[in-house]
Amino acid sequence: MLKVSLKRYFITGLLVIVPIWGTVLVLKTLFITLDGLLGDFLEKYFPQRYIPGQGILLLVAVILFGGLLATNFIGRRIVAFWEGILQRVPLVRGIYTTIKSMMDVLSFQDQNKGAAKYSRVVMIEFPRKGQYALALVTGVTPGEVQDISTDRVVNVYVPTSPNPTSGYLLFVPESELIPVNMSVDEAMKMMFSGGMYTPRVPEAVGAGTGRKR
């Protein structure tokens, strides 16, 4: 009896302690990493005035300055100039393009146009009939691709899980899209979590009665 109780207490303790310990460990690692990006510079040149955490504050200030710079005409020209240089260096070009593409996918807003990059969340039959996937409508398909259907064809991005920065670009007739009462933010959270996060469904929405065709 005592052995069973000790085992139950031990397992319960693990379920309580491990998530807390893991969270503290991640936050500690994140703090040390971010603070070290610029904190090492401050500690080297201003050792007497340096306080742990100043590196993060300086990093936030640099990011804000970069965002401010990129939102005005002159700043955009400077950013475009440096991007052009990075795009010409073979090894640097691949790294920079990959990281920039990942940030573009995770960015819900188009900074240049001030409009939503992903206009809405839908479901489509994918990868085969009878199976469905969440997808993000990214725009209307241009050019001769429109000729594949008499219906309007749209660009649909199907992210993979748990890494939504990679996925599939599909050209789908608009009549085949299934509307979903879900925001882009909720859809991305669901994809990141592999389905463990589930958005709360309004009571007015039907309880899975199936799609009428």
N, C-alpha and C positions, 0 to 999 in steps of 0.2 A: 504493500500500500504506500509506504514511504517512498519507495523507488519510483512508483508511478507518479506520485505528486511532485517529486524532484524533477522528473523528466518533463512534466507539464509546465512547471515553473520555469525550467531552463528554456524550453521552446518559446514560451510566452515572453520571457526576457529578451531572447534573440529578436523576436518580432518587434519589440519596442526599441531596443538599443541600437540594432544595426541600421535602421533608417536614419536615426538621429546622428549616429556616428558617421554614416556615409555623407549626410548633409553637411556636417561640420567639416569633414575632410575635403569635400568638394569646394566649399566656400573658402577654406584656408588655402587650398591650392590655387584657386582663382585669385584670391587676394595677393598671394605672394607673386604669382605670375604677372598680373597686371601692374602691381606696384613696382616690380623689378624692371619693367620696360623702360621707365623713365626715372624710377627711384635710384637706380645705380648711378645715374648721371648726377642727381641731386646730392647723393651721399658722397660722391667723389669730390665735387667742386664746392659743396656747402655742407661739410660734415658737422659743423657745430649747430647749424640751424635745421638739419634734416630730422624729420619725424616720420616714422613708418606710416604710410598712407598718403604722403604727399605726392608720391609717384602717380597714384590713381587720380588724384585731383588734377594734376598737371595733364595726365592723359585725357581726362574728360574735357579740359580746357582746349587741348589741341584738336580733339574731335569736333567740338563746337565751332572752333575757328575754321576748321576745314569745311564744315557744313555751311557756315556763313560765307566763306570764300566761294563755294561752288554754286551759291544761289544768286550771284550777281554776274553781270555780263563780263566784266574783266576777270573775275575769278574763274568763270567757265572757260575762258580762253586760256588761262594759265593751266587749269586742269587738263584741258584738251591737248595742250602743248606737251605736258609731261606724259600723258597717256600715249601720245604719238611716239615719244622716245622709247617708252617701255615696250610698245608693240614692235619695235624694230630689233630688239635684242632677242635672239632665238630662245634661250633658256628662260629668261625673265618673262618673255611674252606668254609662254605656256602657263607659267605659275600665275601671273597676273590675270590672264583671261579666265582661268578656271575659278579663281577666288571671286572675281568680279561677277561672273555668271551666277555663282552661288548666292552672292548678295542680292543680285537682281531678282532671283527666284524668290528669296525670302522677303523682298521688299513688296509690300502690298500696294504701295502708291507709286505712280510714275512721277518722279521728281521734276521732270522737264515739263510735263503737261498739267500736273496737279490733279490728275484723274486716276481712278482706280485701275491698276494694271490688270487685275483679275476682276472682271465685271460681275461674275456670279458663279455660284457653285451648282453643279448639275450631277446627274448620274447617267452613265451610258452602259450599254451592254459591252463588257470587255473583261477578259480577253476573248471570250466566245459567247455565243448565244446562251442565255440563261444565267450568266454570271454578270455581276454589276460592279462598277468601280466609281468612286467619287472623282470628279474632274473639275477643272477650272476653265471657264470660257475666257480666252485671251483676246479675241477679236474676230472680225470677219475675214475669211480667207480671200486674199487678193488673186488676181490673175486667172489663168486658164484652169486652175483647180476648181473654180466655180462651175465649170462645164460638166463635172461628173454627175451633177444632180440638178433636177429642175427646181429643187428647193434651195434656199440660201444655205451655203456651207460656211461653217464657223471653225476657227482654230480652237482646239480643246487640248489642254495639257493634263495628262494623267500622271500625277506624282507617284513615285514608289514609296513604300513604307519599310523602315522608319526613316529613310533618307529622302525627303521630298525634293531635294535639290537635283535629283535625277528622275527621269520619267520618260513619257512618250508624248510626242506631238501628233495628234490625230486631226484629220479634216472630216468633220461630221455634219451631215445635213441637219439643219436646226430642228426639223420635225422629230428626229430621233433622240433629242435631249429630254431627259426626265427632270423636271424642276425639283429642287430640294430646298426646304425651308431651313437653311443653314448659312451662316456668314462665312466669309473666307477665313477669318481668324479661327473659327471653330473647326472648319475643315482641316486646316493646317495642323491644329492641335491633335485632331483625331489621327492624322497621318503620322505625325511625329511619334505618337504613343502606340502605334500599331493597333489602334482600335480600343485601347484600354480607356482612353478618354471618350466619353459619349456625351454629346450636347443634350441638354434637357429639351425634350419634345413638348411643345404646347399641348394642352389637353384637347384643344379644338382639332388637332391633327388626328386623322384616323389611326387606329391601332393595327397597322399592318394588314389591311384587307386585300392588298395586292394591287397591281396596276391594271386598270381597265384598258383594254385595247379595242 
